[in-house]
Amino acid sequence: MAEELLQALKSVQGFSVLPDSVLEQLVPFASIRTLRAGETIFCQGEPSPFCFGILSGEIVIQHVSNDRRFPPKILGILGQGHLFGESSIFEDSARSAMASASANGSLVVIRGPQLREWIRKNPVASQPLLIALLGSSIRRMQKTNLELAVIYGVGRLLGSQKSFLEQVPAALEFLRGSIEGVTDIVLYQRSAYWEEFTPLASFPGLSDLAAIPANHEVIEKVRQASQPQIFPGGAIQEHLDSFKLPWKSYASVALVPLLDWEIAQDALQGLLVLGGQRDGNAFSAEKQLLLTSMSLPFAEALSRHVRSQEAQARDRLQNSKSFPL
């Protein structure tokens, strides 16, 4: 069992930089835990004295909003070799997010307070581990900074004094330039009069874009998931010929739902379609998280636009009734 734990620790980021002679000192702090898909590892707001290394499977880190109208914000999707929950190594505090398994797998569980005490007593031996953990934190901050920059940029363009139809092309252009590998972006809006999604804007400008039936199987999949859905370009062509986009040239396609949370969780009011011509991984897990965050300012701006249209329609109706017959 000791050898199994030693090998497990060696496979996890941070701990992998330590020699076997040092890892052997950490084996008493570790154990192996099996996971089933859907299982919660720790909850947001609750204390947990452990940190975890992923031996197999996949872990989703989410922040749960106090406003239950909004879905949990996915902060990260972690796979084999990743370490998470490492705050327990440095302090005893409540978790700032929740972690759950999205697939069957196993973890190496490390008791944070005991490891913390070992670090205090062994500053030289623990230095490589601390440097590795610091490097991991810096990379995570860099990714967060990129996400915030994109969200801020999109929000600033969509919050300008220009009309919505003038704001959107600039926001689409900015988004295209911010996500490497994306070549085309189209914004669809749900029609107020027909059960379909009509193209509102695109970048670069694409012509002859057709509407998409609101009950289309792909639309239903996106609506039910409430998260960006990624499709291979060739495969989606069979289902979405009506889009009249150059699907054959796309290695992958992302469909991002724009939800009106003021109405209901499944109120799909619009859709962003992004085509990537790089390779099958044009929309990595990190980019999908970015798309999820970025969809919020688009959804809010589209909601304002729809409400403005509805108000104008009511005014026109009211004015038409003011004339005597």
C-alpha positions as semicolon CSV with decimal commas, in nm:
position;residue;x (nm);y (nm);z (nm)
1;M;0,000;0,000;0,000
2;A;0,287;0,236;0,081
3;E;0,433;0,184;-0,266
4;E;0,092;0,250;-0,426
5;L;0,059;0,577;-0,233
6;L;0,414;0,675;-0,327
7;Q;0,339;0,627;-0,696
8;A;0,008;0,812;-0,659
9;L;0,180;1,116;-0,505
10;K;0,445;1,112;-0,778
11;S;0,173;1,144;-1,043
12;V;0,026;1,468;-0,903
13;Q;0,140;1,818;-0,997
14;G;0,352;1,981;-0,730
15;F;0,437;1,655;-0,559
16;S;0,587;1,516;-0,879
17;V;0,893;1,743;-0,831
18;L;0,985;1,576;-0,501
19;P;1,230;1,285;-0,484
20;D;1,113;0,947;-0,356
21;S;1,301;0,994;-0,030
22;V;1,088;1,300;0,047
23;L;0,762;1,154;-0,083
24;E;0,807;0,859;0,152
25;Q;0,775;1,103;0,441
26;L;0,437;1,218;0,303
27;V;0,286;0,873;0,253
28;P;0,144;0,864;0,611
29;F;-0,062;1,175;0,526
30;A;-0,221;1,019;0,215
31;S;-0,491;0,769;0,119
32;I;-0,669;0,655;-0,198
33;R;-1,038;0,731;-0,263
34;T;-1,252;0,598;-0,546
35;L;-1,519;0,819;-0,704
36;R;-1,842;0,777;-0,893
37;A;-1,976;1,022;-1,148
38;G;-2,188;1,286;-0,976
39;E;-2,025;1,243;-0,635
40;T;-1,945;1,560;-0,439
41;I;-1,591;1,585;-0,300
42;F;-1,649;1,902;-0,096
43;C;-1,919;2,170;-0,075
44;Q;-1,888;2,545;-0,102
45;G;-1,887;2,717;0,236
46;E;-1,799;2,403;0,431
47;P;-1,458;2,328;0,588
48;S;-1,246;2,047;0,449
49;P;-0,901;1,952;0,580
50;F;-0,793;1,772;0,263
51;C;-0,635;1,845;-0,070
52;F;-0,671;1,605;-0,361
53;G;-0,474;1,476;-0,655
54;I;-0,659;1,327;-0,951
55;L;-0,540;0,978;-1,040
56;S;-0,817;0,915;-1,294
57;G;-1,150;1,065;-1,394
58;E;-1,255;1,430;-1,415
59;I;-1,340;1,691;-1,150
60;V;-1,555;2,001;-1,198
61;I;-1,494;2,303;-0,974
62;Q;-1,798;2,533;-0,945
63;H;-1,900;2,845;-0,758
64;V;-2,264;2,847;-0,651
65;S;-2,444;3,183;-0,668
66;N;-2,653;3,303;-0,376
67;D;-2,918;3,391;-0,634
68;R;-3,073;3,055;-0,725
69;R;-3,192;3,192;-1,060
70;F;-2,836;3,166;-1,185
71;P;-2,658;2,837;-1,251
72;P;-2,330;2,745;-1,079
73;K;-2,030;2,913;-1,242
74;I;-1,783;2,650;-1,362
75;L;-1,435;2,763;-1,258
76;G;-1,239;2,467;-1,385
77;I;-1,253;2,118;-1,531
78;L;-0,958;1,915;-1,406
79;G;-0,819;1,584;-1,522
80;Q;-0,552;1,332;-1,436
81;G;-0,250;1,472;-1,253
82;H;-0,414;1,793;-1,131
83;L;-0,414;1,901;-0,768
84;F;-0,714;2,082;-0,619
85;G;-0,827;2,195;-0,276
86;E;-0,469;2,296;-0,197
87;S;-0,582;2,586;0,024
88;S;-0,607;2,328;0,304
89;I;-0,228;2,304;0,295
90;F;-0,198;2,666;0,406
91;E;-0,502;2,740;0,623
92;D;-0,813;2,600;0,786
93;S;-1,100;2,777;0,610
94;A;-1,431;2,715;0,437
95;R;-1,422;2,617;0,072
96;S;-1,482;2,903;-0,170
97;A;-1,622;2,664;-0,432
98;M;-1,757;2,310;-0,464
99;A;-1,592;2,013;-0,633
100;S;-1,770;1,715;-0,784
101;A;-1,681;1,421;-1,007
102;S;-1,813;1,428;-1,362
103;A;-1,680;1,076;-1,431
104;N;-1,578;0,766;-1,238
105;G;-1,223;0,781;-1,111
106;S;-0,995;0,791;-0,811
107;L;-0,810;1,046;-0,599
108;V;-0,513;1,056;-0,370
109;V;-0,634;1,236;-0,059
110;I;-0,377;1,435;0,141
111;R;-0,441;1,564;0,491
112;G;-0,366;1,936;0,476
113;P;-0,291;2,017;0,844
114;Q;-0,039;1,731;0,873
115;L;0,131;1,834;0,548
116;R;0,139;2,194;0,670
117;E;0,315;2,089;0,988
118;W;0,563;1,880;0,788
119;I;0,642;2,185;0,568
120;R;0,714;2,394;0,879
121;K;0,953;2,135;1,012
122;N;1,120;2,066;0,676
123;P;1,162;2,404;0,499
124;V;1,443;2,288;0,271
125;A;1,287;1,960;0,160
126;S;0,948;2,123;0,104
127;Q;1,079;2,418;-0,099
128;P;1,035;2,252;-0,445
129;L;0,675;2,167;-0,356
130;L;0,599;2,524;-0,249
131;I;0,757;2,668;-0,564
132;A;0,554;2,428;-0,781
133;L;0,232;2,523;-0,602
134;L;0,315;2,893;-0,645
135;G;0,373;2,841;-1,017
136;S;0,039;2,664;-1,048
137;S;-0,137;2,953;-0,871
138;I;0,028;3,210;-1,099
139;R;-0,085;3,022;-1,412
140;R;-0,436;3,003;-1,273
141;M;-0,435;3,380;-1,208
142;Q;-0,316;3,446;-1,563
143;K;-0,608;3,246;-1,701
144;T;-0,847;3,433;-1,473
145;N;-0,703;3,767;-1,587
146;L;-0,759;3,669;-1,951
147;E;-1,118;3,572;-1,878
148;L;-1,183;3,897;-1,693
149;A;-1,027;4,100;-1,974
150;V;-1,253;3,937;-2,234
151;I;-1,565;3,976;-2,018
152;Y;-1,479;4,340;-1,948
153;G;-1,406;4,412;-2,313
154;V;-1,730;4,256;-2,435
155;G;-1,928;4,426;-2,158
156;R;-1,775;4,766;-2,236
157;L;-1,862;4,740;-2,605
158;L;-2,215;4,617;-2,535
159;G;-2,265;4,890;-2,275
160;S;-2,165;5,181;-2,497
161;Q;-2,398;5,464;-2,597
162;K;-2,444;5,320;-2,945
163;S;-2,753;5,127;-3,044
164;F;-2,751;4,752;-2,985
165;L;-2,724;4,673;-3,356
166;E;-2,415;4,898;-3,372
167;Q;-2,265;4,748;-3,057
168;V;-2,290;4,383;-3,162
169;P;-2,051;4,376;-3,463
170;A;-1,778;4,543;-3,257
171;A;-1,833;4,297;-2,970
172;L;-1,824;3,998;-3,208
173;E;-1,503;4,128;-3,367
174;F;-1,344;4,171;-3,024
175;L;-1,450;3,822;-2,918
176;R;-1,317;3,667;-3,238
177;G;-0,981;3,833;-3,181
178;S;-0,973;3,718;-2,817
179;I;-1,025;3,346;-2,877
180;E;-0,750;3,188;-3,083
181;G;-0,871;2,964;-3,363
182;V;-1,216;3,120;-3,405
183;T;-1,289;3,238;-3,760
184;D;-1,662;3,314;-3,773
185;I;-1,921;3,423;-3,515
186;V;-2,294;3,463;-3,566
187;L;-2,548;3,599;-3,317
188;Y;-2,900;3,459;-3,345
189;Q;-3,204;3,607;-3,173
190;R;-3,527;3,425;-3,101
191;S;-3,803;3,573;-3,312
192;A;-4,086;3,744;-3,129
193;Y;-4,334;3,633;-3,395
194;W;-4,213;3,294;-3,521
195;E;-4,080;2,984;-3,347
196;E;-3,733;3,026;-3,483
197;F;-3,396;3,192;-3,426
198;T;-3,306;3,458;-3,681
199;P;-2,951;3,583;-3,755
200;L;-2,898;3,927;-3,606
201;A;-2,529;3,994;-3,674
202;S;-2,209;3,815;-3,773
203;F;-1,837;3,876;-3,793
204;P;-1,701;3,876;-4,047
205;G;-2,020;3,958;-4,233
206;L;-2,189;3,647;-4,370
207;S;-2,474;3,665;-4,617
208;D;-2,779;3,445;-4,684
209;L;-2,798;3,316;-4,328
210;A;-3,125;3,132;-4,271
211;A;-3,336;3,110;-3,957
212;I;-3,321;2,800;-3,734
213;P;-3,640;2,632;-3,606
214;A;-3,674;2,679;-3,231
215;N;-3,757;2,310;-3,187
216;H;-3,453;2,186;-3,378
217;E;-3,282;1,891;-3,206
218;V;-2,951;2,074;-3,177
219;I;-3,122;2,380;-3,028
220;E;-3,298;2,156;-2,777
221;K;-2,966;2,002;-2,675
222;V;-2,813;2,345;-2,616
223;R;-3,122;2,463;-2,424
224;Q;-3,125;2,162;-2,193
225;A;-2,752;2,182;-2,123
226;S;-2,755;2,560;-2,055
227;Q;-2,383;2,546;-2,136
228;P;-2,178;2,580;-2,456
229;Q;-2,197;2,268;-2,671
230;I;-1,913;2,167;-2,902
231;F;-1,974;1,975;-3,225
232;P;-1,736;1,851;-3,497
233;G;-1,787;2,063;-3,807
234;G;-1,856;1,769;-4,038
235;A;-2,099;1,601;-3,801
236;I;-2,307;1,911;-3,733
237;Q;-2,340;1,981;-4,104
238;E;-2,582;1,690;-4,134
239;H;-2,815;1,854;-3,881
240;L;-2,773;2,223;-3,951
241;D;-2,766;2,271;-4,326
242;S;-3,024;2,544;-4,277
243;F;-2,761;2,757;-4,107
244;K;-2,592;2,800;-4,446
245;L;-2,254;2,842;-4,281
246;P;-1,930;2,695;-4,425
247;W;-1,942;2,392;-4,192
248;K;-1,703;2,184;-4,403
249;S;-1,422;2,429;-4,334
250;Y;-1,475;2,413;-3,957
251;A;-1,291;2,158;-3,747
252;S;-1,532;2,230;-3,463
253;V;-1,833;2,447;-3,386
254;A;-1,941;2,597;-3,052
255;L;-2,306;2,677;-2,983
256;V;-2,339;2,911;-2,683
257;P;-2,684;2,966;-2,527
258;L;-2,791;3,317;-2,431
259;L;-3,044;3,276;-2,150
260;D;-3,282;3,530;-2,003
261;W;-3,257;3,445;-1,633
262;E;-3,516;3,705;-1,538
263;I;-3,783;3,495;-1,711
264;A;-3,680;3,137;-1,644
265;Q;-3,373;2,919;-1,642
266;D;-3,455;2,763;-1,979
267;A;-3,559;3,087;-2,152
268;L;-3,328;3,063;-2,453
269;Q;-3,346;3,407;-2,612
270;G;-3,044;3,384;-2,838
271;L;-2,750;3,181;-2,958
272;L;-2,388;3,248;-3,044
273;V;-2,238;3,019;-3,305
274;L;-1,859;3,013;-3,334
275;G;-1,668;2,826;-3,602
276;G;-1,309;2,714;-3,543
277;Q;-1,083;2,612;-3,830
278;R;-0,778;2,503;-3,632
279;D;-0,827;2,144;-3,521
280;G;-1,063;1,926;-3,325
281;N;-0,950;2,096;-3,002
282;A;-1,026;2,450;-3,114
283;F;-1,263;2,477;-2,818
284;S;-1,074;2,333;-2,523
285;A;-1,226;2,301;-2,176
286;E;-1,067;2,635;-2,081
287;K;-1,217;2,807;-2,385
288;Q;-1,557;2,659;-2,307
289;L;-1,537;2,811;-1,960
290;L;-1,446;3,144;-2,117
291;L;-1,745;3,118;-2,352
292;T;-1,973;3,047;-2,055
293;S;-1,856;3,360;-1,874
294;M;-1,860;3,573;-2,186
295;S;-2,218;3,472;-2,268
296;L;-2,351;3,668;-1,968
297;P;-2,287;4,023;-2,102
298;F;-2,422;3,914;-2,442
299;A;-2,735;3,770;-2,278
300;E;-2,791;4,084;-2,069
301;A;-2,747;4,315;-2,370
302;L;-2,981;4,099;-2,580
303;S;-3,240;4,108;-2,299
304;R;-3,226;4,488;-2,295
305;H;-3,264;4,492;-2,672
306;V;-3,566;4,258;-2,665
307;R;-3,735;4,460;-2,391
308;S;-3,672;4,778;-2,585
309;Q;-3,831;4,622;-2,893
310;E;-4,131;4,511;-2,688
311;A;-4,172;4,860;-2,542
312;Q;-4,158;5,017;-2,889
313;A;-4,418;4,768;-3,016
314;R;-4,650;4,854;-2,726
315;D;-4,607;5,225;-2,793
316;R;-4,689;5,178;-3,161
317;L;-4,996;4,975;-3,068
318;Q;-5,106;5,237;-2,815
319;N;-5,055;5,518;-3,064
320;S;-5,249;5,334;-3,332
321;K;-5,547;5,307;-3,093
322;S;-5,542;5,681;-3,027
323;F;-5,668;5,767;-3,374
324;P;-6,046;5,784;-3,416
325;L;-6,203;5,537;-3,654
